[in-house]
């Protein structure tokens, strides 16, 4: 029974395309959302008596283990722009753009059917690393859901990243966190127009980058020294052999920080942060090194 997520980049919004890569996902819950319009503003009767078809779109989440060969299209749809260099492995540098490319997603359901979502764009993308695993979660909004014949997926043989492959560097100080989360949010606006029940397009609004991490400290003094570090630049790096994913944040601020004393154990500090644009530098720049020639 095939279980997969096929991904292809569309030439125009909502134009279905074949899958060019397949993701071995943990789960997905992409589903059609159908609005219903009631006669709440009429005066003939105090009870609802009329109903009409409203706008439709697709919404849901995809979750997978973090893998350098299973993230590139999602990064592009989330940020919007990519420049590729090298001759293999290739280096892909993703940056924030004003428009976002759309994807066709094909989810294998059973032996005969796959679920097809056209006009899919990444609304949110979250990277989570904790002891035992590293995962990516993508919040998706799409134009329309249909069904087709099951495909024949081919999965990458590259190993997934794990918690042992991640480091966090702030300034010149490198730490290995207990847990780390990075979240990017496009705050997509759904655009509907007359003459069609489905989405015309999705418009990205304010791009937000937030996150959190937990670190161990030997003493309160070490914790306070860490808080006072300047400049506030942050690098989160997953690396395995010649493949890596790197999140480079030029400037950020702590939005919350607290420390917990657990008996005679190390101090465990929890930090929450928000990234800021710094001059011409985006709030986040993402570098992906893998075997893909381009996106």
Rosetta blueprint (number, residue, H / E / L):
1 X L
2 X L
3 X L
4 X L
5 X E
6 X E
7 X E
8 X E
9 X E
10 X L
11 X L
12 X L
13 X L
14 X L
15 X L
16 X L
17 X L
18 X L
19 X L
20 X L
21 X E
22 X E
23 X E
24 X L
25 X E
26 X E
27 X E
28 X E
29 X L
30 X L
31 X E
32 X E
33 X E
34 X E
35 X E
36 X E
37 X E
38 X E
39 X L
40 X L
41 X L
42 X L
43 X L
44 X L
45 X L
46 X L
47 X L
48 X L
49 X L
50 X L
51 X E
52 X E
53 X E
54 X E
55 X E
56 X E
57 X E
58 X E
59 X E
60 X E
61 X E
62 X E
63 X E
64 X E
65 X E
66 X L
67 X L
68 X L
69 X L
70 X L
71 X L
72 X H
73 X H
74 X H
75 X H
76 X H
77 X H
78 X H
79 X H
80 X E
81 X E
82 X E
83 X E
84 X E
85 X E
86 X L
87 X L
88 X L
89 X L
90 X E
91 X E
92 X E
93 X E
94 X E
95 X E
96 X E
97 X L
98 X L
99 X L
100 X L
101 X L
102 X L
103 X E
104 X E
105 X E
106 X E
107 X E
108 X E
109 X L
110 X L
111 X L
112 X L
113 X E
114 X E
115 X E
116 X E
117 X E
118 X E
119 X E
120 X E
121 X E
122 X E
123 X E
124 X E
125 X E
126 X E
127 X E
128 X E
129 X E
130 X E
131 X L
132 X L
133 X E
134 X E
135 X E
136 X E
137 X E
138 X E
139 X E
140 X E
141 X E
142 X E
143 X L
144 X E
145 X E
146 X E
147 X E
148 X E
149 X E
150 X L
151 X L
152 X L
153 X L
154 X L
155 X L
156 X L
157 X L
158 X L
159 X L
160 X L
161 X L
162 X L
163 X H
164 X H
165 X H
166 X E
167 X E
168 X E
169 X E
170 X E
171 X L
172 X L
173 X E
174 X E
175 X E
176 X L
177 X L
178 X L
179 X E
180 X E
181 X E
182 X E
183 X E
184 X E
185 X E
186 X L
187 X L
188 X L
189 X E
190 X E
191 X E
192 X L
193 X L
194 X L
195 X L
196 X L
197 X L
198 X L
199 X L
200 X L
201 X E
202 X E
203 X E
204 X L
205 X L
206 X L
207 X L
208 X E
209 X E
210 X E
211 X E
212 X E
213 X E
214 X E
215 X E
216 X E
217 X E
218 X L
219 X L
220 X H
221 X H
222 X H
223 X H
224 X H
225 X H
226 X H
227 X H
228 X L
229 X L
230 X L
231 X L
232 X L
233 X L
234 X E
235 X E
236 X E
237 X E
238 X E
239 X E
240 X E
241 X L
242 X L
243 X E
244 X E
245 X E
246 X E
247 X E
248 X E
249 X E
250 X L
251 X E
252 X E
253 X E
254 X E
255 X E
256 X E
257 X E
258 X E
259 X E
260 X E
261 X L
262 X L
263 X L
264 X L
265 X L
266 X L
267 X E
268 X E
269 X E
270 X E
271 X E
272 X E
273 X E
274 X E
275 X E
276 X E
277 X L
278 X E
279 X L
280 X L
281 X E
282 X L
283 X L
284 X L
285 X E
286 X E
287 X E
288 X E
289 X E
290 X E
291 X L
292 X L
293 X L
294 X L
295 X L
